[in-house]
């Protein structure tokens, strides 16, 4: 058994897993606040990455300025999607809302391919990349950066929901919309804010992935990998999303280890999360931390 | 969602038998029969190209019909329909290549096998609600496509699988002009079958599950049974359509059956009208013909200013996807009942003509 290789993969898994966690977190944010299952989460990630890439390469904006500009853009973009497309659908059946986000993801995916082409583009060097040696492991600094950013965002999110006024308003809305409204919370604004924040957080994750791997339409796979993560963690638990993301990231890389050492099936790591997804749906559909939906007539 | 068909004033139903006829009026029955008879002449009249488009509408129409049972009648969503379609295609090709079974029989067998696979993936969702089924079918899409790409014995792996031409015992049908009738027969049979299903106890149970599943359960409808059944039916029709597709194209490959294709099937159902059987066919025709229309528009604009600015011709595939996505969104926001509803409104408008208000 190749311990060195396994360790290396597990570190990769941790890094990718925290990124899944961040994306899953922004997915759960929208689901919790607005009851919308967002199939276009991966595309938000991709849009963020492409916008930042355009600013940095086409307009030669320095990174410290380009990143905030991307965030401002994504903030406005998130609000725009919510107001223009999802607001008219409030009160419609769940199916319609799901369908709209699926269609949105198709539109964004194709539009981005149209604008930027299908070839991956390297991201401009933001950090000088080198590898640090910890013990016997070689870890690239971008990975460390990615880990730090992800953890920082998770902490930021925790602070946002525990302390800030907006976060509390969102939690209240998620708990009961009518009661929240009667307490003076504007549910409309909360919905728009949830999308705006989710788009921003996704964009940060998108830029981080882009810095590590370059920008390509393949980035939107993060939006799909979110599903195993959130189902594992529980659809309406932000903490669960983070845990689920990390577990899925580790599992994926562990599957790759098993695959390359023993099974030799090839690309097992890509489908392994989906097998896990089916198994979880069969035995524990509400996930590790999700609230069980009890219905009363 | 599905609204009852608009029945002219004075048409009273005085028995259950009259209320549940397949065709609500005599005229509609005659019109349907006439339509089928007329379309029988299509192979003689249409060019090869338009005939192949018509066959595609028929094949996708069957798959979309299956999806409409799931989405429109039972109120569940599947975004793995393309994978089941492809599974049917591979199964039929595999059966007819490896066993001495003529293609005539391998198509229904492929439907049944696909239904069984559909049931396996539908099982976890049977006790869950729509949202979880969506995610389970998402997983099904990825798992099945991954299976096709690695199962060399079944699907040829990276090499496309070949399928035989349609044959009954020793008689082989050649070309689209003859194959058209096979597709037509399947379309008529499946549309009649589903219309018939919907006026039976099982069909009404499915609708009850969609409209209010708690009430349905209280009334003695077994939720698990009917959710699984509708999932199996959807997979069955996808399998049949896939098998028809395989023996039409004669080669089957993984290519182009990703999640985009599943979204396309959903688009057919939504554009046609969820819960409307004839609407499904309209929606399918719409979705199949949109690319044609777009090609035509881009040809018209070729060399013009807009074309140069946006590079339309080089990016037609992407534009098509964008158009389909935007059409789905527009239909959901502005016309959630789809083309079927619009069609009914046009009909009433003419029926009541100068006094339509």
Boltz contact constraints between the chains, C-beta under 6 A:
constraints:
  - contact:
      token1: [A, 37]
      token2: [B, 131]
      max_distance: 6.0
  - contact:
      token1: [A, 88]
      token2: [B, 333]
      max_distance: 6.0
  - contact:
      token1: [A, 94]
      token2: [B, 130]
      max_distance: 6.0
  - contact:
      token1: [A, 95]
      token2: [B, 77]
      max_distance: 6.0
  - contact:
      token1: [A, 96]
      token2: [B, 332]
      max_distance: 6.0
  - contact:
      token1: [A, 98]
      token2: [B, 77]
      max_distance: 6.0
  - contact:
      token1: [A, 98]
      token2: [B, 134]
      max_distance: 6.0
  - contact:
      token1: [A, 99]
      token2: [B, 332]
      max_distance: 6.0
  - contact:
      token1: [A, 100]
      token2: [B, 329]
      max_distance: 6.0
  - contact:
      token1: [A, 100]
      token2: [B, 332]
      max_distance: 6.0
  - contact:
      token1: [A, 102]
      token2: [B, 263]
      max_distance: 6.0
  - contact:
      token1: [A, 103]
      token2: [B, 325]
      max_distance: 6.0
  - contact:
      token1: [A, 103]
      token2: [B, 328]
      max_distance: 6.0
  - contact:
      token1: [A, 103]
      token2: [B, 329]
      max_distance: 6.0
  - contact:
      token1: [A, 106]
      token2: [B, 263]
      max_distance: 6.0
  - contact:
      token1: [A, 106]
      token2: [B, 321]
      max_distance: 6.0
  - contact:
      token1: [A, 106]
      token2: [B, 325]
      max_distance: 6.0
  - contact:
      token1: [A, 107]
      token2: [B, 322]
      max_distance: 6.0
  - contact:
      token1: [A, 107]
      token2: [B, 325]
      max_distance: 6.0
  - contact:
      token1: [A, 107]
      token2: [B, 326]
      max_distance: 6.0
  - contact:
      token1: [A, 110]
      token2: [B, 318]
      max_distance: 6.0
  - contact:
      token1: [A, 110]
      token2: [B, 321]
      max_distance: 6.0
  - contact:
      token1: [A, 110]
      token2: [B, 322]
      max_distance: 6.0
  - contact:
      token1: [A, 111]
      token2: [B, 322]
      max_distance: 6.0
  - contact:
      token1: [A, 113]
      token2: [B, 318]
      max_distance: 6.0
  - contact:
      token1: [A, 114]
      token2: [B, 315]
      max_distance: 6.0
  - contact:
      token1: [A, 114]
      token2: [B, 318]
      max_distance: 6.0
  - contact:
      token1: [A, 227]
      token2: [B, 135]
      max_distance: 6.0
  - contact:
      token1: [A, 271]
      token2: [B, 142]
      max_distance: 6.0
  - contact:
      token1: [A, 271]
      token2: [B, 143]
      max_distance: 6.0
  - contact:
      token1: [A, 271]
      token2: [B, 146]
      max_distance: 6.0
  - contact:
      token1: [A, 274]
      token2: [B, 139]
      max_distance: 6.0
  - contact:
      token1: [A, 274]
      token2: [B, 142]
      max_distance: 6.0
  - contact:
      token1: [A, 274]
      token2: [B, 143]
      max_distance: 6.0
  - contact:
      token1: [A, 277]
      token2: [B, 139]
      max_distance: 6.0
  - contact:
      token1: [A, 278]
      token2: [B, 139]
      max_distance: 6.0
  - contact:
      token1: [A, 281]
      token2: [B, 124]
      max_distance: 6.0
  - contact:
      token1: [A, 281]
      token2: [B, 136]
      max_distance: 6.0
  - contact:
      token1: [A, 282]
      token2: [B, 124]
      max_distance: 6.0
  - contact:
      token1: [A, 285]
      token2: [B, 128]
      max_distance: 6.0
  - contact:
      token1: [A, 285]
      token2: [B, 132]
      max_distance: 6.0
  - contact:
      token1: [A, 297]
      token2: [B, 214]
      max_distance: 6.0
